[in-house]
């Protein structure tokens, strides 16, 4: 059964859960908004499903509940921060704002963050800067874990290492959020818990055989890079770039042997106003969007859709009609609320989705 819950109720619930678990008000607000935004956009594996895990991390002491990132260096357009194990949604939000500020002066602003906690869904950081006519790019990796083998290899070395880009257009922004691997560890875990296969042969077992069975990840298997066994050198190359931009620039990563769930991040913001001009930039990007929309398609195929369009459509619908929450997730959130003494919306506040 799929139900709908008022977005404000979900945000209130998440924020209250986090503060009861010990998180300070400002980061709790940031994390609750970020998890809700992921849910609104349809990134359900990186949305409210993460809330119980974040509570566990707070209680265990693995996530720092309060404070600010420490500035390790600052030179004109760039800065390097230590996230101090603070919530990644909070540290990344602060990094985006700082990078925007520097970009307004230098045309480009970059903030690298080491030793942050998990930053959830990268797409959640894109819309607002893009609507402020800033082009934002976010790169992330987790040096404590490994799910993706190098192209031609069998042993996992890297994480899915996502790349996200928010592009202003004068209208709705283009919002790209892709992993450098075919799929994510989150989706593998969700399918595994459901006892289901992946939609395609997106992983390989420890012997190098491609499969749709996510359980091979528990026995030495790995997620394939973008391109799979055929063109996986492309995803591998992009993944190496992300590792260098995040762990390399921040000066902390796999070579240091971290063991706690977290993230290394690079936020890069470009201000078109200090290049060819905001109007000229939006003229070019709007033309490109229109040209893509106008491209003919194969018989029976849907019209061309730009990255982020489906997510923004889901978001607008959910803001008006409520957030879709499946029975399993609702049960998990309700159980978490019962444990922490924080009520979730009652059954009377829920209606079946049409």
Buried (B, 14 or more C-beta within 10 A) or exposed (E): EEBBBBBEBBBBBBBBBBBBBBBBEEBBBBBBBBBBBBBBBBBBBBBBBBBBEBBEBBEEEBBBBBEBBEEBEEEEBBBBBBBBBBBBBBBBBBBBBBBBEBBBEBBBBBBBBBBBBBBBBBBBBBBBBBBBBBBBBBBBBBBBBBBBBBBEEBEBBBBBBBBBBBBBBBEBBBBBBBBBBBBBBBBBBBBBEEEEBBEEBBBBBBEEEBBBBBBBBEEEBBBBBBBBBEEBBBBBBBBBBBBBBBBBBBBBBBEEEBEBBBBBBBBBBBBBBBEEEBEEBBBEBBEBBEEEEEEEEEEEEEEBEBBBBEBBBBBEEBEEBBBBBBEEBBEBBBEBBEEBEBEBBEEEEBEEBE
